[in-house]
Structure formats: C-alpha cells, structure tokens
Amino acid sequence: MLTGKSSTACVVHANNNIEVTEESTVENRSGLVKWVREKVYQSSERETWLGQVMDPLMQSEYDSEKMGILLEVSLKCVYEEKDARTTMSQVVEILQVHY
C-alpha cells in the first residue's frame, strides 16, 4: 500500500495477507460502522456511548479510557472517503501519546 490507506473492498491481516471481501460483507461492516458512529456522535460523554457499543459479555472488564481512545481511532480509519482516513503512521502516533 503506497498511500497507507486500505480500500473498502479488502482487509489486510496482521500477517500481511490480503482478503478481498464480497460486497455484502462490506455493506454489513459499513452498517456496523454507521451504527457505532451514530452512538458516538449522539452523546458527548464517552462512558455513555462506550457502554452502548461494547459487547455486554465483557461486563465492563476493560479500561474505558483506553477502549474509548481505540474506538475513536478506529472510526477515523474507516471513513468512507479513502483520503479522509487516518494513515497507519498517524494511528501509531495517536496511540503512542496515550499509551
């Protein structure tokens, strides 16, 4: 990847394998991203939206501050417009500040 930004039709795994996804899979992921983004933007309080989007099976057994940061960074990585997405080097910079 020369731009550092992935397309909406593929997934790059940690082992650098690239998986081309079917359109329905991309649509399902887009629906989930849209739902999470709506929850985040509906409430200015991190605890409120984080509690709504986290898997209830986790039973709050996570650091809410760190999870909130990870979720915010994740949302920056999945903008529909490819050029608006955060690059991996920007992700690393953001996470280094908080961790």
C-alpha positions as protocol buffer text, in pm:
chain_id: "A"
residue {
  index: 1
  type: MET
  ca { x: 0 y: 0 z: 0 }
}
residue {
  index: 2
  type: LEU
  ca { x: 167 y: 316 z: -110 }
}
residue {
  index: 3
  type: THR
  ca { x: -88 y: 551 z: 45 }
}
residue {
  index: 4
  type: GLY
  ca { x: -109 y: 379 z: 382 }
}
residue {
  index: 5
  type: LYS
  ca { x: -487 y: 362 z: 341 }
}
residue {
  index: 6
  type: SER
  ca { x: -683 y: 50 z: 256 }
}
residue {
  index: 7
  type: SER
  ca { x: -968 y: 33 z: 10 }
}
residue {
  index: 8
  type: THR
  ca { x: -1319 y: -57 z: 122 }
}
residue {
  index: 9
  type: ALA
  ca { x: -1309 y: -386 z: -69 }
}
residue {
  index: 10
  type: CYS
  ca { x: -1020 y: -556 z: 108 }
}
residue {
  index: 11
  type: VAL
  ca { x: -896 y: -647 z: 452 }
}
residue {
  index: 12
  type: VAL
  ca { x: -525 y: -659 z: 532 }
}
residue {
  index: 13
  type: HIS
  ca { x: -449 y: -908 z: 809 }
}
residue {
  index: 14
  type: ALA
  ca { x: -164 y: -886 z: 1058 }
}
residue {
  index: 15
  type: ASN
  ca { x: 32 y: -1146 z: 859 }
}
residue {
  index: 16
  type: ASN
  ca { x: 5 y: -918 z: 551 }
}
residue {
  index: 17
  type: ASN
  ca { x: -240 y: -1148 z: 372 }
}
residue {
  index: 18
  type: ILE
  ca { x: -496 y: -950 z: 177 }
}
residue {
  index: 19
  type: GLU
  ca { x: -853 y: -1076 z: 175 }
}
residue {
  index: 20
  type: VAL
  ca { x: -1086 y: -938 z: -90 }
}
residue {
  index: 21
  type: THR
  ca { x: -1431 y: -919 z: 65 }
}
residue {
  index: 22
  type: GLU
  ca { x: -1766 y: -966 z: -101 }
}
residue {
  index: 23
  type: GLU
  ca { x: -1988 y: -661 z: -145 }
}
residue {
  index: 24
  type: SER
  ca { x: -2239 y: -788 z: 114 }
}
residue {
  index: 25
  type: THR
  ca { x: -1960 y: -820 z: 372 }
}
residue {
  index: 26
  type: VAL
  ca { x: -1850 y: -462 z: 302 }
}
residue {
  index: 27
  type: GLU
  ca { x: -2212 y: -347 z: 337 }
}
residue {
  index: 28
  type: ASN
  ca { x: -2251 y: -529 z: 670 }
}
residue {
  index: 29
  type: ARG
  ca { x: -1933 y: -370 z: 803 }
}
residue {
  index: 30
  type: SER
  ca { x: -2050 y: -31 z: 677 }
}
residue {
  index: 31
  type: GLY
  ca { x: -2376 y: -76 z: 866 }
}
residue {
  index: 32
  type: LEU
  ca { x: -2192 y: -156 z: 1188 }
}
residue {
  index: 33
  type: VAL
  ca { x: -1959 y: 141 z: 1145 }
}
residue {
  index: 34
  type: LYS
  ca { x: -2256 y: 370 z: 1080 }
}
residue {
  index: 35
  type: TRP
  ca { x: -2435 y: 240 z: 1391 }
}
residue {
  index: 36
  type: VAL
  ca { x: -2128 y: 290 z: 1612 }
}
residue {
  index: 37
  type: ARG
  ca { x: -2061 y: 635 z: 1467 }
}
residue {
  index: 38
  type: GLU
  ca { x: -2422 y: 739 z: 1541 }
}
residue {
  index: 39
  type: LYS
  ca { x: -2391 y: 623 z: 1903 }
}
residue {
  index: 40
  type: VAL
  ca { x: -2065 y: 814 z: 1946 }
}
residue {
  index: 41
  type: TYR
  ca { x: -2199 y: 1137 z: 1796 }
}
residue {
  index: 42
  type: GLN
  ca { x: -2530 y: 1121 z: 1988 }
}
residue {
  index: 43
  type: SER
  ca { x: -2359 y: 1155 z: 2323 }
}
residue {
  index: 44
  type: SER
  ca { x: -2067 y: 1371 z: 2423 }
}
residue {
  index: 45
  type: GLU
  ca { x: -1994 y: 1152 z: 2726 }
}
residue {
  index: 46
  type: ARG
  ca { x: -1756 y: 866 z: 2649 }
}
residue {
  index: 47
  type: GLU
  ca { x: -1900 y: 641 z: 2920 }
}
residue {
  index: 48
  type: THR
  ca { x: -2248 y: 667 z: 2766 }
}
residue {
  index: 49
  type: TRP
  ca { x: -2160 y: 571 z: 2409 }
}
residue {
  index: 50
  type: LEU
  ca { x: -1893 y: 324 z: 2510 }
}
residue {
  index: 51
  type: GLY
  ca { x: -2145 y: 134 z: 2722 }
}
residue {
  index: 52
  type: GLN
  ca { x: -2382 y: 122 z: 2425 }
}
residue {
  index: 53
  type: VAL
  ca { x: -2135 y: -17 z: 2172 }
}
residue {
  index: 54
  type: MET
  ca { x: -1927 y: -256 z: 2380 }
}
residue {
  index: 55
  type: ASP
  ca { x: -2015 y: -625 z: 2392 }
}
residue {
  index: 56
  type: PRO
  ca { x: -2216 y: -681 z: 2711 }
}
residue {
  index: 57
  type: LEU
  ca { x: -2030 y: -1009 z: 2766 }
}
residue {
  index: 58
  type: MET
  ca { x: -1723 y: -801 z: 2854 }
}
residue {
  index: 59
  type: GLN
  ca { x: -1912 y: -676 z: 3162 }
}
residue {
  index: 60
  type: SER
  ca { x: -1705 y: -358 z: 3184 }
}
residue {
  index: 61
  type: GLU
  ca { x: -1385 y: -564 z: 3228 }
}
residue {
  index: 62
  type: TYR
  ca { x: -1179 y: -318 z: 3025 }
}
residue {
  index: 63
  type: ASP
  ca { x: -1012 y: 16 z: 3073 }
}
residue {
  index: 64
  type: SER
  ca { x: -1283 y: 252 z: 2950 }
}
residue {
  index: 65
  type: GLU
  ca { x: -1037 y: 534 z: 2880 }
}
residue {
  index: 66
  type: LYS
  ca { x: -815 y: 318 z: 2659 }
}
residue {
  index: 67
  type: MET
  ca { x: -1110 y: 146 z: 2491 }
}
residue {
  index: 68
  type: GLY
  ca { x: -1264 y: 484 z: 2412 }
}
residue {
  index: 69
  type: ILE
  ca { x: -940 y: 601 z: 2251 }
}
residue {
  index: 70
  type: LEU
  ca { x: -916 y: 280 z: 2047 }
}
residue {
  index: 71
  type: LEU
  ca { x: -1274 y: 318 z: 1927 }
}
residue {
  index: 72
  type: GLU
  ca { x: -1220 y: 682 z: 1830 }
}
residue {
  index: 73
  type: VAL
  ca { x: -904 y: 591 z: 1637 }
}
residue {
  index: 74
  type: SER
  ca { x: -1086 y: 300 z: 1471 }
}
residue {
  index: 75
  type: LEU
  ca { x: -1362 y: 530 z: 1349 }
}
residue {
  index: 76
  type: LYS
  ca { x: -1101 y: 758 z: 1194 }
}
residue {
  index: 77
  type: CYS
  ca { x: -969 y: 458 z: 998 }
}
residue {
  index: 78
  type: VAL
  ca { x: -1300 y: 367 z: 836 }
}
residue {
  index: 79
  type: TYR
  ca { x: -1425 y: 689 z: 680 }
}
residue {
  index: 80
  type: GLU
  ca { x: -1600 y: 614 z: 352 }
}
residue {
  index: 81
  type: GLU
  ca { x: -1380 y: 865 z: 170 }
}
residue {
  index: 82
  type: LYS
  ca { x: -1041 y: 697 z: 140 }
}
residue {
  index: 83
  type: ASP
  ca { x: -842 y: 1022 z: 156 }
}
residue {
  index: 84
  type: ALA
  ca { x: -1011 y: 1123 z: 483 }
}
residue {
  index: 85
  type: ARG
  ca { x: -892 y: 810 z: 664 }
}
residue {
  index: 86
  type: THR
  ca { x: -616 y: 817 z: 920 }
}
residue {
  index: 87
  type: THR
  ca { x: -296 y: 657 z: 796 }
}
residue {
  index: 88
  type: MET
  ca { x: -128 y: 381 z: 995 }
}
residue {
  index: 89
  type: SER
  ca { x: 158 y: 614 z: 1086 }
}
residue {
  index: 90
  type: GLN
  ca { x: -97 y: 861 z: 1227 }
}
residue {
  index: 91
  type: VAL
  ca { x: -261 y: 576 z: 1422 }
}
residue {
  index: 92
  type: VAL
  ca { x: 76 y: 485 z: 1573 }
}
residue {
  index: 93
  type: GLU
  ca { x: 139 y: 848 z: 1671 }
}
residue {
  index: 94
  type: ILE
  ca { x: -203 y: 880 z: 1838 }
}
residue {
  index: 95
  type: LEU
  ca { x: -163 y: 556 z: 2031 }
}
residue {
  index: 96
  type: GLN
  ca { x: 191 y: 641 z: 2143 }
}
residue {
  index: 97
  type: VAL
  ca { x: 61 y: 962 z: 2301 }
}
residue {
  index: 98
  type: HIS
  ca { x: -199 y: 769 z: 2504 }
}
residue {
  index: 99
  type: TYR
  ca { x: -8 y: 454 z: 2591 }
}
